[in-house]
Amino acid sequence: MIKKFEREITNYTKVGLKDIKLSYHFSYSVMKKGYLKSPHIDRRDHLIHGIFYPYSDHLNGGEILINEIKKKKKIYDIFPKKKDLKINKFFKVKNNFCIFILNVPWSYHSVREYKSEKSRKYFYIAYDFKILEKGSITKNRKKGFNSNLFWNDRVILKSKTRKNIFLSE
């Protein structure tokens, strides 16, 4: 994975390639009718994340959208306004679909509403920078340990309202 994203890692992070030490984890989830996710970037300690869907009803929504910011920002928003984004690509999620994304300040992605009565199963995969105060632990995020230590560009939470909407979806 590092080799695949070597140029981007060198250009957009503060970490030298030979110094990268990653931890790996994954989780299994089930997406039910009505599931959606508004545009966001993932936790700042992720370097690369992916989603693998062994089963999906691809005829009833749930497309993955890769969103692009309309204007380059000096400071990026974790949960941007929809009007600040455009859809760069979208993927219909069929059986055995897998996508990996380099997690940088503008790697916004979202999921359209899943409308199927059949549950969609998926694995979330993350390669994280090894740090002591991991953002993946809720109590650490509440203490503020979810900053972008590794990126060249600044990222902040600009709207608690959009964060709360994202967390309740």
N, C-alpha and C positions, 0 to 999 in steps of 0.2 A: 504494500500500500504506500509506503513512504516513497518508493521509487516512482510509482505512478504520479504522485503529486509533488515530486522533488522541486520542480521549478517554482510552483506556487508557494510551497512551504518556505523556500529561500526568499522569495520576494515579499511575502505578506506576514511573516512571523519574525519574532526576535530570536528564535532558537536555531542554532546551527544544526544541520542535518546529522552530523556525527554525535551531537549531544542529546538527540531525542531518545528518551526512554518512555515507552508507553505502557499503560496497563490496558487490559481488554476486559470488557464485560458485555453481557447481553441479557435481554429479558424477553419473555414470551407474553404476548397480549392477544386479546380478542377484541375486534372492532364490531360493534353492534349497530343496528339501524339508527341513523341520526348522528353518528360520529362525524366530527369535522374538526379541523384545526386551522385557525387563522394564521396569517403570515408571522413568522418568527425566525430567530436563529437559536441554535441549541446552546447548552451550557458552555461557558467560556473555557472550561478545561478539556473539552473534546477537541481533538485534532481532526479525526475522521469519524463519521457516523454512517450507518447504513440501515436499511430495512429490507428484510426478506419476507416475502409473502408466499408460503407454500400453497395457500388456497385463497381464492378471491372470486366473487361474483362481479366480473368487470363490466357488466351491462347496467349496473345500477349505482353509478356514482363512485365516490371515493378516489377520484383521480389525484395523483400527486402533482402539485404545481411547483415549478421552480420560478420564483419571483425575482424580478430585477428592479433595483432602485432606479427611478427615472433620472435623478441627478445625484452625482457623487457627493457624499457628505464629508464634512470634517469630523463629525461625531455621529456614529450610527446608533439607531434606536433598536433595542431588542425586539420590541413589538411595534413595527412601523404602522403608520396609517395606510389603509388600502389605496388611497388616492396618490400616495408617493411611490407606488409600485406598478409594474406591469408584468404580465405573465410572459416569461421567456420561453418555457417549455412546459408541457403537461404530459403525463404518462397515465394511460389506462393500466390499471393493475390487474394483470392476469395471473393465473397459477404459476408459481415458481419465479415470480418477478423479484428482482433485487436491484437496489440502487445504493451507491455509496456517494457521499458528499464530503468535500473538504470543508471543514467548519471555519469560515472566515467571517469578518463583520458584515458582509453583504450577501451571505449564502442563505437568503430568505427562502423559505419553503412553506407550503401549506397543503391542506387536504380538503378537497370539496366534500360536501355532505355525502355520506354513504347511505344509500336508500334501500339496500337489500334486506330481506327478511333473514337471509343466511349470514351467519357470522363470518367475518374475515379474520383469519388467524395470521399473526405476524411475529417476527423476531426483530427486536431493535438491537443493533450492534454498535458499540462505541469503542474507539481507541482514544484513550485519555492521556494527557500529559500526567506524569507522576508528580503529585504535589501532596503536601501534608494535609491541608484543609480542603478536601475535595468538595466541589460544588454539587456533586451527586448526592451528598448527604444533606437532607432537608435542614437540620439544625445549623449546618455551616452556611447554607444560603441565607437563612434568616439572620445570621450574624454578619452577612455581607461578603462571605468568601466565595464570590462568583464573579470576580473581576476578570478582565482580559489581560492577564499577565504576559501572554505569549504573542499577542497581535501588535502590529505596528500602528494600527488605527484604534481610536477610542470608541468604546461602546458603552452606552448608559441606558438605564430604564427611564424613558421620557414620560410614560403614562401608566400610572398604577391602574387606571380603569381598563386599558387594553390588556394589561397583565392579568387582571382579575377575570376578564372575559375569556382569555386564553385558558386559564386554569380551570374555568368552569365548563368549558366545552366538552 
